[in-house]
Amino acid sequence: MNSHIFGRSTKGTLPVAVAGDGCYLIDADGRRYLDGSGGAAVSCLGHSNAAVRAALHGQIDQLAFAHTGFFTSAPAERLADRLIEQAPEGIDRVYLVSGGSEAVEAAIKLARQYFLEIGQPDRRRVIARRQSYHGNTLGALAAGGNAWRRAQFAPLLAETSHISPCYDYRDRRADETPETYGQRVADELETEILRLGPETVMAFVAEPVVGATAGAVPAVPGYLKRIREICDRHGVLLILDEVMCGMGRTGHLFACLEDGVAPDMITIAKGLGAGYQPIGALLTSSAIYDAIAAGTGFFQHGHTYMGHAMAATAANAVLDEILGRDLLARVRVQGDRLDAALRAEFGDHPHVGDIRGRGLFRGIELVRDRETKAPFDPARGLAARIKKEAFAAGLICYPMSGTIDGQNGDHVLLAPPFIIEDAQIDELVGKLSTAIAGALAA
Ligand SMILES: Cc1ncc(COP(=O)(O)O)c(C=O)c1O
């Protein structure tokens, strides 16, 4: 096909998506693809939700856009109220943007401005974790700890410290429980804060369940609580990036609620608009908002499309569906089913080392040798092969290489729509099994 699109890759051609039907996408040739990863953990309500579509039709006839420099809008106000109703304690304000990277970017800038407002101008450093992903804009990319994604842009990135991830499967020692392991790696944050000088550190950023770059790796019990204590001890803001794991994906509207931790800021996107509109949000504590209000009264940031009425309408309709149909309970039930189906299929598989995740956010990690956990040679490109085989079999999933250190390791991330049926879970796991077998045989 002759195309003027500057796509993600210059190689090959892609099928044209023309329609959605529940958990399936349909291309121009009529082929159906089961969306086992919601694209990249986006399409939590599937691709043809009637209520969200109706809400958008209604809003476009009423008001599409009014610039937030001049107006607020009913959909934006309602969305902020509802998010705050459900948010962890202390979170009180919502800054609406258009995606995940924008939300993370806003969080980093707000952290900096907050410390200027309260008279701590030396606080400028961000600490994050290796193998995390926080977005592709320069600030978010600097925070991210995936070596491969950062490498070629390194000269453009702000200096950031990266401590160990919380990666139970690979990094917990034989003499540690998950809890003692979690305390050990959380304590790396304190060591790094002290090394840099606490008066220079403004924020620690982490995904409660690491998504794209590690394959649904949840924090072990107690880890985030210890992180919270360390941040409090040193006056460092805790920013939890729930762009992928938030908005119900783990069975909780905010993933950190399961960990019993309230951060100072939370970033969300993806499932917030469920793919019906591009939208993200930065949620922040009243303490941060009040500091700006008592100071300059103006967050020196902004984007043209922030608070867009159509985007906020989609998010309101998504929340209506999630909360009104109790889809969080469904995520927990279907998440357990998916986990059980993955364990039945791959529990004894010689090349599946780990099956993990929460709710409908699951990952499997592939290994050359289960005993030693040795990964496959990266030159083999196993994840890319699995993606190709799965797509050929009519399954969309999200395999990625570099699981361990940005170069070695392979995983497959699964994040199907919350509406997935039992038979579709079987279809997903069956097709994934075929794809893995095909990729390993190649
Ligand atoms: C945890 C996390 N943060 C931020 C982002 C960036 O979001 P976006 O691609 O919407 O800019 C992503 C995207 O995958 C993500 O998984």
The ligand as a Tripos MOL2 file, in Angstrom:
@<TRIPOS>MOLECULE
LIG
   16    16     1     0     0
SMALL
NO_CHARGES

@<TRIPOS>ATOM
      1 C1          3.6070    3.1890   33.0840 C.3       1 LIG1
      2 C2          3.5300    4.0550   31.8680 C.ar      1 LIG1
      3 N1          3.7400    5.3650   31.9810 N.ar      1 LIG1
      4 C3          3.6540    6.1870   30.9280 C.ar      1 LIG1
      5 C4          3.3670    5.7130   29.6680 C.ar      1 LIG1
      6 C5          3.2790    6.6520   28.5010 C.3       1 LIG1
      7 O1          1.9630    6.7900   28.1050 O.3       1 LIG1
      8 P1          1.6020    7.3120   26.6200 P.3       1 LIG1
      9 O2          2.0850    6.2670   25.6830 O.co2     1 LIG1
     10 O3          0.1070    7.4640   26.6750 O.co2     1 LIG1
     11 O4          2.2850    8.6150   26.4430 O.co2     1 LIG1
     12 C6          3.1470    4.3420   29.4980 C.ar      1 LIG1
     13 C7          2.8510    3.7940   28.1550 C.2       1 LIG1
     14 O5          2.9720    2.6150   27.9080 O.2       1 LIG1
     15 C8          3.2270    3.4930   30.6180 C.ar      1 LIG1
     16 O6          3.0440    2.1710   30.5090 O.3       1 LIG1
@<TRIPOS>BOND
     1     1     2 1
     2     2     3 ar
     3     2    15 ar
     4     3     4 ar
     5     4     5 ar
     6     5     6 1
     7     5    12 ar
     8     6     7 1
     9     7     8 1
    10     8     9 2
    11     8    10 1
    12     8    11 1
    13    12    13 1
    14    12    15 ar
    15    13    14 2
    16    15    16 1
@<TRIPOS>SUBSTRUCTURE
     1 LIG1         1 GROUP 0 **** ****
